[in-house]
Amino acid sequence: MRTTILILSVWCSILAFGQSTAPLWCDDNWRAATYPRTSYVCGFVMGEVQAGESVEQTLQRIKEKAQAEAVQNITTSVEYTSSSIVQSDQHSGTMGFSEMTRELFSTSTTIHSSLKDIPNLSVESWHNPKTNEIFAFAWVKKTDLVRTLKKQIISHVTRAEMAIEEAEGLLAEGEKNAARKSIAKAIEHLQQVLEQQKVVQSVDSNTEMEDIAFAESNALKQRATALYQQLKNGVAIYIGGEVTIFEKTYPTLIQQIKQEISPMGCTFTKNEAEADWVIWLHGTTREYNTLQTGAYTAYFVMAEVALQIVKGNTQSTIYEGSFSEKGSHTLNREEAAYVAYAEVYQQVATKVKEIINN
C-alpha cells in the first residue's frame, strides 16, 4: 500500500513539474538550432488569457495566430518573388488571364492571391499556469511542404484541364451558360496552381519548371482565355412577340423584363438565328369589372401574358405557360392595366431566369 502511494506521489510530482516547465521550443535559441529557417517554415506566438476567455479558447486563438504567422512568413517571401513570375507570364503571352479572373468573379467570388493554409503544418501550444501566458509554435519542413504542394499542383492542373474540356464541349453544343460555369471552375483551379507555384519557387529555389507543371498550366491559361473571349458577351437572348393594352402596343413590359434579366450577363440580339435562347411573349388585357363607390369608380383589369422559351441551338421548346394578374385604379381602365402588368412582369422575369440559369 505504501509502495502504491509512493509511486502515485512520484507521478503527481512529475506531472506537476512537466506542466510548469516550458517545452524546449519556447526557447529562441533552441528553435533556431532545431528548426533553422533554411530548412523550416515557422511561426511562434505568445499571449495571455483575456477577460472572459477560457484557457482552452486562448490556446486555440494563440495556435491560430502561430499558424497565421507561418503563412505570413511564406507569403511575404512569395510577394518578394512575385514580380519575376508576372514578367515570365507576360513574356509567354498569357497576359489578360488575371483580368479575366477579376471580371468573372467580381460579383460572385473573390480569389485572394495569398496562401490560406499550409499543408503538413504542425502546431504545439503550452500554458504557463504561473504567469497565465500561452505559447504556440507552428512549423513545417520545407521539403515536406514542397513535396505536398507539387502533388496539389498536378491535381489542380488535371482538374482545370477537365473543366476546360467540359466547357469546350458545352460551348460546341450551344450551352453557353453552363460553359461559363465550367470555365469559372477551371480558373479557380489555375489560380490555385499559380499561388502554389509561387510558394514552391520561393521555398525551393532549385525547383525545375517541369516539376511545377509551369508549361502545362500556361497552356491551360491560354485555352481558358480563348474560351472566355468567346463567352464574354454572355448568353444571347432574342425576345419577340407583342404586348398590348386594349389593342394598343405596350412595349414597356418587354423592356422591364430585359432590365430584370440583364444582370445575368446576357446580351440581347435582334437576330433570332443568333440567339442561344428565344423568348416569345404575348400579352393582352381584358376588363374584369368596375365598382362604384360614392363619387368614385374603381376599374379592375386582368393582364394575361403567355410565355414560350425556346432553346436556340435545338429549336426545342423548354417552357410554355401563362401568367395573369389583376390590377385596379380609380382613374380609368388603362391605368388599371398598367398596374396589372406591373404585377405580372416580375413573375415572367423570374421564370425566364430560372430556365436560362439551369
C-alpha positions as CSV (number, residue, x, y, z in Angstrom):
1,M,0.0,0.0,0.0
2,R,2.8,2.4,1.0
3,T,4.6,1.5,-2.3
4,T,1.5,2.4,-4.3
5,I,1.1,5.7,-2.5
6,L,4.8,6.4,-3.1
7,I,4.5,5.7,-6.9
8,L,1.4,7.9,-7.2
9,S,3.2,10.7,-5.4
10,V,6.2,10.5,-7.7
11,W,3.9,10.6,-10.8
12,C,2.0,13.6,-9.5
13,S,5.3,15.4,-8.9
14,I,6.4,14.6,-12.4
15,L,3.1,15.8,-13.9
16,A,3.2,18.9,-11.9
17,F,6.8,19.6,-12.9
18,G,6.0,18.8,-16.5
19,Q,3.0,21.2,-16.6
20,S,5.0,24.1,-15.1
21,T,8.2,23.6,-17.1
22,A,8.3,25.3,-20.5
23,P,8.9,23.0,-23.5
24,L,12.2,23.4,-25.3
25,W,10.6,25.1,-28.3
26,C,9.8,28.1,-26.1
27,D,13.5,29.0,-26.2
28,D,14.5,31.2,-29.1
29,N,18.0,29.7,-29.4
30,W,16.7,26.1,-29.3
31,R,14.2,26.8,-32.1
32,A,16.8,28.5,-34.2
33,A,19.1,25.5,-33.8
34,T,16.5,22.8,-34.1
35,Y,14.2,24.4,-36.7
36,P,16.6,26.5,-38.8
37,R,14.9,28.9,-41.3
38,T,16.9,27.4,-44.1
39,S,15.0,24.1,-43.6
40,Y,11.7,25.0,-41.9
41,V,8.9,27.5,-42.1
42,C,8.0,28.5,-38.6
43,G,5.6,30.7,-36.6
44,F,5.9,31.5,-32.9
45,V,3.4,33.5,-30.8
46,M,2.8,34.2,-27.1
47,G,-0.2,35.8,-25.4
48,E,-2.2,35.9,-22.3
49,V,-5.7,34.7,-21.2
50,Q,-8.0,37.6,-21.7
51,A,-11.0,38.5,-19.6
52,G,-14.0,36.3,-20.2
53,E,-11.8,33.8,-22.1
54,S,-11.1,30.2,-21.0
55,V,-7.6,28.7,-21.2
56,E,-8.9,26.4,-24.0
57,Q,-10.2,29.3,-26.0
58,T,-6.9,31.2,-25.5
59,L,-4.9,28.1,-26.6
60,Q,-6.9,27.9,-29.8
61,R,-6.6,31.6,-30.5
62,I,-2.8,31.6,-30.0
63,K,-2.4,28.4,-32.0
64,E,-4.3,30.1,-34.9
65,K,-2.0,33.1,-34.6
66,A,1.1,30.9,-34.9
67,Q,-0.4,29.3,-38.0
68,A,-1.1,32.7,-39.4
69,E,2.5,33.9,-38.7
70,A,3.8,30.8,-40.5
71,V,1.6,31.6,-43.5
72,Q,2.8,35.2,-43.4
73,N,6.4,34.1,-43.4
74,I,5.7,32.3,-46.7
75,T,3.5,34.8,-48.4
76,T,6.0,37.6,-47.6
77,S,8.6,35.7,-49.5
78,V,6.1,34.9,-52.2
79,E,5.4,38.6,-52.7
80,Y,9.1,39.3,-52.8
81,T,9.5,36.9,-55.8
82,S,6.1,37.6,-57.5
83,S,7.5,40.3,-59.9
84,S,9.6,37.8,-61.7
85,I,6.6,35.4,-62.0
86,V,4.5,38.2,-63.5
87,Q,7.2,39.0,-66.1
88,S,7.5,35.5,-67.2
89,D,3.7,35.3,-67.7
90,Q,3.8,38.4,-69.8
91,H,6.6,37.0,-72.0
92,S,4.8,33.8,-72.5
93,G,1.7,35.6,-73.9
94,T,-0.8,34.9,-71.2
95,M,-1.3,38.5,-70.2
96,G,-5.0,39.1,-69.7
97,F,-5.7,36.0,-67.7
98,S,-5.7,37.9,-64.4
99,E,-8.1,40.4,-66.0
100,M,-10.4,37.6,-67.0
101,T,-10.3,36.2,-63.4
102,R,-11.3,39.6,-62.0
103,E,-14.1,40.1,-64.4
104,L,-15.6,36.6,-63.9
105,F,-15.5,36.8,-60.1
106,S,-16.1,40.5,-59.5
107,T,-19.8,39.9,-58.5
108,S,-19.6,36.3,-57.1
109,T,-16.3,35.1,-55.7
110,T,-13.1,36.9,-54.5
111,I,-9.9,34.9,-55.1
112,H,-7.1,36.0,-52.8
113,S,-3.6,35.8,-54.0
114,S,-2.1,34.7,-50.7
115,L,-1.8,31.1,-49.4
116,K,-4.7,30.4,-46.9
117,D,-3.2,27.4,-45.2
118,I,0.0,25.3,-45.2
119,P,-0.1,21.6,-45.8
120,N,1.6,19.4,-43.2
121,L,1.8,22.3,-40.7
122,S,2.3,21.1,-37.1
123,V,1.3,23.2,-34.1
124,E,2.0,22.8,-30.4
125,S,0.9,25.0,-27.5
126,W,1.7,25.4,-23.8
127,H,0.0,27.2,-21.0
128,N,2.2,28.6,-18.2
129,P,0.0,28.2,-15.1
130,K,2.2,30.5,-13.0
131,T,2.1,33.6,-15.4
132,N,-1.1,32.6,-17.3
133,E,0.8,33.0,-20.5
134,I,0.1,30.9,-23.6
135,F,2.7,29.9,-26.1
136,A,2.3,28.3,-29.6
137,F,4.7,27.1,-32.1
138,A,3.9,26.1,-35.7
139,W,6.4,24.5,-38.1
140,V,6.7,22.5,-41.3
141,K,9.7,21.2,-43.0
142,K,10.3,22.9,-46.4
143,T,10.9,19.7,-48.2
144,D,7.6,18.2,-46.9
145,L,5.8,21.4,-47.9
146,V,7.3,21.4,-51.4
147,R,6.5,17.7,-52.0
148,T,2.9,18.2,-51.0
149,L,2.4,21.4,-53.0
150,K,3.8,19.7,-56.1
151,K,1.2,17.0,-55.8
152,Q,-1.6,19.5,-55.3
153,I,-0.4,21.4,-58.4
154,I,-0.7,18.3,-60.5
155,S,-4.2,17.7,-59.1
156,H,-5.3,21.3,-59.8
157,V,-3.9,21.2,-63.3
158,T,-5.7,18.0,-64.0
159,R,-9.0,19.4,-62.7
160,A,-8.5,22.6,-64.7
161,E,-8.0,20.6,-67.9
162,M,-11.1,18.6,-67.3
163,A,-13.2,21.7,-66.6
164,I,-11.8,23.4,-69.8
165,E,-12.6,20.3,-71.9
166,E,-16.1,20.3,-70.4
167,A,-16.5,24.0,-71.2
168,E,-15.3,23.4,-74.8
169,G,-17.9,20.6,-75.2
170,L,-20.7,22.7,-73.8
171,L,-19.8,25.7,-76.0
172,A,-19.9,23.4,-79.1
173,E,-23.4,22.3,-78.0
174,G,-24.5,25.9,-77.6
175,E,-24.7,25.6,-73.8
176,K,-23.0,29.0,-73.1
177,N,-24.3,29.5,-69.6
178,A,-23.1,26.0,-68.5
179,A,-19.8,26.6,-70.3
180,R,-19.2,29.8,-68.3
181,K,-19.7,27.9,-65.1
182,S,-17.1,25.3,-66.2
183,I,-14.6,27.8,-67.2
184,A,-15.1,29.6,-63.9
185,K,-14.1,26.3,-62.2
186,A,-11.1,26.0,-64.4
187,I,-10.0,29.5,-63.5
188,E,-10.3,28.7,-59.8
189,H,-8.0,25.7,-60.1
190,L,-5.5,27.6,-62.3
191,Q,-5.4,30.4,-59.7
192,Q,-4.6,27.9,-57.0
193,V,-1.8,26.5,-59.3
194,L,-0.4,30.0,-59.7
195,E,-0.3,30.6,-56.0
196,Q,1.3,27.2,-55.2
197,Q,3.9,27.6,-58.0
198,K,5.0,30.9,-56.4
199,V,5.3,29.2,-53.0
200,V,7.3,26.3,-54.2
201,Q,9.7,28.6,-56.1
202,S,10.0,30.8,-53.1
203,V,10.7,27.9,-50.7
204,D,12.9,25.8,-53.0
205,S,14.9,28.0,-55.4
206,N,16.2,24.8,-57.1
207,T,12.8,23.7,-58.3
208,E,12.6,23.0,-62.1
209,M,9.8,24.4,-64.1
210,E,8.6,21.0,-65.2
211,D,8.3,20.0,-61.6
212,I,5.5,22.5,-61.0
213,A,3.8,22.0,-64.4
214,F,4.7,25.5,-65.5
215,A,4.3,24.9,-69.2
216,E,1.1,22.9,-68.8
217,S,-0.6,25.5,-66.6
218,N,0.3,28.3,-69.0
219,A,-1.1,26.3,-72.0
220,L,-4.3,25.9,-70.0
221,K,-4.4,29.6,-69.2
222,Q,-4.3,30.3,-72.9
223,R,-7.1,27.9,-73.6
224,A,-9.2,29.4,-70.8
225,T,-8.5,32.9,-72.2
226,A,-9.7,31.8,-75.7
227,L,-12.8,30.3,-74.3
228,Y,-13.5,33.3,-72.2
229,Q,-13.3,35.6,-75.2
230,Q,-16.0,33.5,-76.9
231,L,-18.1,33.6,-73.8
232,K,-17.5,37.2,-72.6
233,N,-20.6,38.5,-74.2
234,G,-22.7,36.1,-72.2
235,V,-25.8,34.3,-73.4
236,A,-27.5,35.8,-76.5
237,I,-31.3,36.3,-76.0
238,Y,-33.9,37.2,-78.5
239,I,-37.2,38.5,-77.2
240,G,-40.2,38.7,-79.6
241,G,-43.9,38.8,-79.6
242,E,-46.4,41.5,-78.8
243,V,-47.9,43.0,-75.6
244,T,-50.9,45.3,-75.8
245,I,-53.3,47.2,-73.6
246,F,-56.7,47.1,-75.1
247,E,-55.2,46.5,-78.6
248,K,-52.7,49.3,-78.2
249,T,-49.0,48.3,-78.3
250,Y,-47.4,48.3,-74.8
251,P,-43.6,47.8,-75.2
252,T,-42.8,48.7,-71.6
253,L,-43.3,45.1,-70.4
254,I,-40.6,43.7,-72.7
255,Q,-38.2,46.5,-71.6
256,Q,-38.9,45.7,-67.9
257,I,-38.1,42.0,-68.4
258,K,-34.9,42.9,-70.3
259,Q,-33.8,45.1,-67.4
260,E,-34.6,42.3,-64.9
261,I,-32.6,39.6,-66.6
262,S,-29.7,41.7,-68.0
263,P,-27.6,41.4,-64.7
264,M,-27.2,37.7,-65.6
265,G,-24.5,38.8,-68.1
266,C,-26.7,38.2,-71.1
267,T,-26.9,40.2,-74.3
268,F,-30.0,40.9,-76.4
269,T,-29.9,40.3,-80.2
270,K,-32.4,41.3,-82.9
271,N,-31.5,38.3,-84.9
272,E,-33.4,35.2,-83.8
273,A,-31.0,32.9,-85.6
274,E,-28.0,34.1,-83.5
275,A,-29.8,33.6,-80.2
276,D,-29.0,31.0,-77.6
277,W,-32.5,31.5,-76.2
278,V,-35.6,32.7,-77.9
279,I,-38.4,34.1,-75.8
280,W,-41.9,34.8,-77.1
281,L,-44.3,37.0,-75.2
282,H,-47.9,37.6,-75.9
283,G,-49.7,39.9,-73.5
284,T,-53.3,41.0,-73.6
285,T,-55.7,42.8,-71.2
286,R,-59.4,42.5,-70.6
287,E,-61.7,44.5,-68.4
288,Y,-62.6,42.5,-65.3
289,N,-65.3,44.7,-63.7
290,T,-66.0,48.1,-62.2
291,L,-67.0,49.1,-58.8
292,Q,-68.9,52.3,-58.0
293,T,-68.3,53.7,-54.5
294,G,-70.0,57.1,-54.0
295,A,-68.4,59.5,-56.4
296,Y,-65.6,57.2,-57.3
297,T,-65.4,54.4,-59.8
298,A,-62.8,51.6,-59.4
299,Y,-61.7,49.9,-62.6
300,F,-60.4,46.3,-62.5
301,V,-58.4,44.9,-65.4
302,M,-56.9,41.4,-65.9
303,A,-53.5,41.2,-67.6
304,E,-52.5,37.9,-69.1
305,V,-49.1,37.0,-70.5
306,A,-48.3,33.9,-72.5
307,L,-44.6,32.9,-72.3
308,Q,-42.7,30.5,-74.5
309,I,-39.0,29.8,-74.1
310,V,-37.1,28.0,-77.0
311,K,-33.6,26.7,-76.9
312,G,-31.9,28.4,-79.9
313,N,-29.4,25.6,-80.9
314,T,-32.0,22.8,-80.8
315,Q,-35.2,24.9,-81.6
316,S,-36.9,22.8,-78.8
317,T,-39.5,24.4,-76.5
318,I,-38.2,24.3,-73.0
319,Y,-41.1,26.1,-71.3
320,E,-44.6,27.2,-72.2
321,G,-47.1,28.7,-69.8
322,S,-49.1,31.8,-68.9
323,F,-49.3,34.3,-66.1
324,S,-52.2,36.6,-65.1
325,E,-52.7,39.3,-62.5
326,K,-55.5,41.7,-61.7
327,G,-54.9,45.5,-61.3
328,S,-57.2,48.3,-60.2
329,H,-57.2,52.1,-60.5
330,T,-59.8,54.8,-59.9
331,L,-58.7,56.9,-62.9
332,N,-59.5,54.6,-65.9
333,R,-59.1,51.1,-67.2
334,E,-55.8,51.8,-68.9
335,E,-54.2,52.8,-65.6
336,A,-55.6,49.6,-64.1
337,A,-53.9,47.7,-66.9
338,Y,-50.6,49.3,-66.1
339,V,-50.9,48.1,-62.5
340,A,-51.8,44.6,-63.6
341,Y,-48.7,44.4,-65.9
342,A,-46.5,45.7,-63.1
343,E,-47.7,42.8,-61.0
344,V,-47.2,40.1,-63.7
345,Y,-43.8,41.1,-65.2
346,Q,-41.8,40.0,-62.2
347,Q,-43.3,36.5,-62.4
348,V,-42.4,36.3,-66.1
349,A,-38.8,37.5,-65.5
350,T,-38.3,35.1,-62.6
351,K,-39.3,32.1,-64.8
352,V,-37.0,33.3,-67.6
353,K,-34.1,33.5,-65.2
354,E,-34.9,30.1,-63.7
355,I,-34.9,28.4,-67.1
356,I,-31.8,30.0,-68.5
357,N,-29.8,29.5,-65.4
358,N,-30.5,25.8,-65.4
